[in-house]
């Protein structure tokens, strides 16, 4: 809602409507709600705030009392508080203008799948990163050069598998690998996909931004939903993300250890003594 994707235009007085018609890309339909949030956040008793355009252009607005339907009319302020405009809260730029991504979506210049998954889910109601179109090679078969031929690897029963080798041959190669031998290139490619895939950067970026669903969608699309991850960088990243979510949940619930991350007093005293080498040398 606060992104401006699902809001309607509030009532504007004629003077303000005339003023904003000359301004490009302004999120006028969000000014009333964002102005109210701004005044409450700063603990201001006033309902007057400033909207700034660039370095020199600004307008002072006031929120009228809510009507019977609960809506508040936004109008140009006729009176300023003691101290003038300088004491009024200023609406942030992010609430002043239409978000660039939202403007591109409305103009039809881009589609939601070209945005970051978290941005898309905020701007497009009902959007899920797990439903986003995947790259063709994430769901189809891939080719691997194996013993001078082009072999295929793909998903079978929810698991990435070598399609051009029979089960008996695969079992022999797995036993060979367990005895420190070198398995078939097809099995090497599958093992690399589990341990250190070339698409790990994309998974890591989504995890860093909290897009767990998008990261798992990539993993499942490439390795299959039934795959058991092997030891390696991919498994470590997913395990670290899970630990971060648990730690954050404990913190939000007030169950985290009170002393976590604090420097013990003795350590601080030791550090203070080392910080004054001249005093130490003078004794």
N, C-alpha and C positions, 0 to 999 in steps of 0.2 A: 504494500500500500504506500509506504513512504517513498518508494522509488518513483511513484507517479504512474505506474502501469495500470492501476485499478481505481483511479480516483476520477471524480467528475468535477466540473467547474463550479466553485462556490459563487454566491451572489457577489457582484462587484458594483460599487456605485459608479455612475456615469463618468465622473471625472477620472477615476482610476482606470476605467476601461479605455478611455481615450488615450491616457498616458501609456499604458502597456501595449497598445496596438502598434506603437512605433518601435517596440523592443523585440529583438529576435531571440528565439529559443528560450524564452522565460517560462518557468514552471509556475505560472500564476495560480493554477488550480491547487497547488500545494502550499502557497504562501500562508494562508490562514491557519492551517493545521500546524505547519512548521513554526510559525511565529508564536503560536500558543505554547508549543513544546519548548521553544527557546526561552520565553519569559518565565515559564515554570522552572526550567532547569537552572536559571540564574537567580531564582528566588525574587524576581521583580514583581511588585504589586501592580505594575502598569501593564496594559495590553498594547502598548505602543512600541514599535520597533522600526529599524532602518533596513531597507533593501538597497544594496550598493551595486552599481553597474560600472565596472572598470574603476579608474582612479578618481574621476570627478563627478560622475552621475550617481545620484541617489534619490530615494523617495522615502518619506516617513509615513508609515501606515499605522492604522489603529483597527482593532477588532471590536465591532459593536457587540452588545449583549446578545446572547443566543435567543432566537425567536422561538415560537411555539414548536417548530419542527426540529429544534436543536441546532440549526445551522447559524453560523456567525458571519455577518456581512463584513467584508474587508473594504476599508475606505482610506482615503488620504487624510492624515491627521490634521486637525485644525488647531490643536494646542500642543505645546511641548512642555515637558516637566522642567522643574527648576534645574538649571545647569545646561539646558539646551540639548541639542542632538548628540553631543559627545557622550552623554551619560546613558544613552539608549543602547540596548543590545542590537547587534548587527546580525542579520540572517546570513548563515554561511553560504559560500558559493555553491556548494553541493545541493542546497535547498533552493537556490535562486534560479538556476538554469535547469532545463531539461537535460537529463543524462545523455551523453553522446550515443551510448549504445542503444538507449530507448528511442532516440530520434532516428537512428538508422533502421531499427526494427519497424517503426511506424511508417517510414518512407519505403519499406520493402527493399532496402539496399542490402541487407544481410538477413540470414535466418538464425534461429536460436542455436542451432548446432555449431555455428561458427564462433559463439561466445564461450567464455570460460563457463564450465558447468554450474558453478555457484551463482554467477551473474545471470545466466539464462534462467535458472530456477527462480530468481528474484524478479525478473522482468516478464517472464512468460508464465501465467498461471497454469498449474498442472504439469509443467515441464519436469522431466526427470532425466538426469545425466545417464542413467542406466538404459534409457530408451533411445538415446542419441544414436544416429547412424554411425557405425564403426567403419574403419578402413577396410577395403575389400580383402586384404590379406589377413585380417583378424578372424574371420569366420570361414574362409575358404581354405583350400589345400595349398600347401607351399612345397616348392621343389627343392631338393637337396641333391647335390652331385655325390653319388655313392658307387664306388667301384666302376667308375667310367660311365655310369648311366645317370639319368635324371629320375630320381625316385620322389615319391610324394609322402608328406606327413600331414595328418589332419586329425580331426576329432572323431573318435569312435566310442560310443557309449559314454560321452562326456569326458573323455580323456584323450590327450594328444598321443597319437600312435603312428608308427611306421606302417604305411599302407601296402608297400610292395615287398614285404617280408612275411613269411608264414610264422605262426606262433612258435613252432619248434625252433626255428632259426633265431628268433628274438630271444627265446629262453636261453639258448646256448651263448648268445652274445652277452646277455645279462650276467651269466655265470662267469664268463671271461672277464667282464669288467669288475666283478666282485673279487677276482683273483689278481687285480691290478693290470689286466690286459687292456688293449685298445679296442673298443667296440666298433661296430659299423658307423659310418658317418651319419646315417639317419638317426641312430640312437644318441650319437654325440650332439646332434642338433637339438634333439628333444631335451637332453640333459642341460645344455646351455640355456634353453628357453626357461627351464625351471630355476636354474641357479643364478645366472648372470645375463638376463635377456637384454637385447639392444634397445628395448622399449621401456627399460627400467626408469629412465629419466621422466617419462610421462606419468608413470605410476607415482613416483616420488613427488612430483609437482602437485598432483591431486591430493596426496596424503598431507603435504605441507599446508594446503589450503583447506583441509578438513573435508574434502570431497571423497569420503570413503566409498560411496556407492559408485562413483565414476572410476575409481581405482580398481575396485573389484570387478567392474564390468570389463575393463581391459584384460585383467588376468583371466577371467572366465572365458572371454572371447578367444583368447589365444591358447590357453592350456586346458580349457574345459571346466565345467562346473564341478566335476567329480575328481579333479586332479588333487593329488597329495604333494604339496610342495617339498622339494628336497632342500637340504642345507645349502645356503648361499645367500647372495645379496638380496634377492627378491623376498625370500622368507624373512630375513632379518628386518627389512623395511616394514613389512606387514606386521611383524611381531612388535616392533618399536611403536608403530602407530596404535596398536591395541593397548600397549602399556600406557601411552600418553592419554588415551581416552579413559582408562581406568583411573589414572592419577587425577585427571581433571574432574572426573565424577566424584572421587573421594573428597577433593577440595571443595567442590560445590556443595557437597552434603555435610561439610564440616567434620569429616572423618580423617583428614590427613594429619600426619604427625606435626605437632606444633613447632618442633625444633628443626624441621627439615630445611636445609639450605642456609641456616644461620651459622655465623662464624662464632666458635666458642670464645668466651671472654679471655681465656688464657692465650689463645692464638692472637687476639687483637693486642694484648699487652706485649707479647713477644715481637709482634710486627712493629709496634711503636718504639720499642727499644732499638731495633735495628734501623729505624728511620732517622736516628740521630748519631751518626758515626763520630762526629767531632766531640760531642759530649762524652761519649764512651772513651775516647782516646785521651781526654783531658784528666781522667781520674787515675 
